[in-house]
Amino acid sequence: MIDGARLLSLKKAIPLVEPKFSLLILANLSASGGLGSFNKLLSGIEGLTPKTLSTRLKELEEKQLVSKQILVGRPIRIEYRLTKKGLSLENALSELADWHGGA
C-alpha cells in the first residue's frame, strides 16, 4: 500500500522519467554497465529516431540522470553515462521488468 508521503514522492519522480523512451534509454544504459554511445542507444531501442534520442538525452542530462562525456581523439566520441542519481533507478527498473515478466 502506498501512503500519502510515498504518493507525493511518486508525483515528483514520475515526471523525471515520463517522456516516451526515457525509461528505455535509462534501462539500455543500465544494461550496458551504465554507459553507452549515441549509436548504440539508437540501435538498441526500436522506433527511436535520432532527433528523439538527442532530445531525450538532453532532458535526462538536465534532470541529472545522465551525463555526457566528450572523448578527444579521431574521431571525437561521446559517451553517455548514468549519474549516481540515474544508477539509483536500476532497482526500480529491474522491479518493473520483473513485474511485467510475471504479468
C-alpha positions in Angstrom: 0.0 0.0 0.0 1.2 3.5 -0.8 0.8 6.0 1.9 0.5 9.8 1.4 4.2 10.5 1.6 5.1 7.9 -0.9 2.3 9.1 -3.2 3.8 12.6 -3.1 7.2 11.2 -3.8 5.8 9.3 -6.9 4.2 12.6 -8.1 7.6 14.2 -8.1 9.5 11.2 -9.5 7.3 10.3 -12.5 8.0 13.5 -14.5 11.7 12.7 -14.4 11.2 9.6 -16.4 7.9 10.2 -18.1 8.6 11.3 -21.7 8.4 8.5 -24.2 11.6 6.4 -24.5 13.2 7.9 -21.3 12.9 4.7 -19.3 14.1 2.6 -22.2 17.2 4.9 -22.6 17.9 4.6 -18.9 17.4 0.8 -19.0 19.7 0.4 -22.0 22.4 2.4 -20.3 22.0 0.2 -17.2 22.1 -3.0 -19.3 25.4 -1.7 -20.8 27.1 -1.2 -17.4 25.9 2.4 -17.1 27.4 3.8 -20.3 26.8 3.8 -24.0 27.2 5.7 -27.2 24.5 7.6 -29.2 24.5 5.0 -32.0 24.4 2.0 -29.5 21.4 3.5 -27.8 19.8 4.3 -31.1 20.2 0.8 -32.4 19.0 -0.8 -29.1 15.6 0.9 -29.0 13.1 0.1 -31.7 11.2 3.1 -33.1 13.5 5.7 -31.6 14.6 8.4 -34.0 17.9 10.2 -33.8 16.1 13.5 -33.1 14.1 12.0 -30.3 17.1 10.3 -28.8 19.0 13.6 -28.9 16.1 15.4 -27.2 15.6 12.7 -24.5 19.4 12.6 -23.7 19.4 16.4 -23.2 16.3 16.2 -21.0 17.9 13.4 -19.0 21.1 15.4 -18.6 19.1 18.4 -17.4 17.4 16.1 -14.8 20.9 14.9 -13.8 20.1 11.2 -14.6 22.6 11.0 -17.4 26.0 12.8 -18.0 27.7 13.3 -21.3 31.5 12.9 -21.7 33.3 14.0 -24.9 36.3 11.8 -25.6 39.0 13.6 -27.6 40.5 11.6 -30.4 39.9 10.8 -34.0 37.0 10.6 -34.4 35.7 12.5 -31.4 33.4 10.2 -29.4 30.7 11.0 -27.0 29.7 8.6 -24.2 26.6 8.8 -22.1 26.7 7.6 -18.5 24.2 7.1 -15.8 24.9 9.5 -13.0 24.6 8.5 -9.3 21.0 9.6 -9.5 20.5 7.6 -12.7 22.1 4.5 -11.2 19.7 4.7 -8.2 16.9 3.8 -10.6 18.4 0.4 -11.5 16.4 -1.4 -8.8 13.2 0.2 -9.8 13.8 -0.6 -13.5 14.6 -4.2 -12.5 11.4 -4.5 -10.4 9.3 -3.1 -13.3 10.8 -5.6 -15.7 10.1 -8.4 -13.1 6.6 -7.2 -12.6 5.9 -7.3 -16.3 7.5 -10.6 -16.8 5.1 -12.1 -14.2 2.0 -10.5 -15.7 
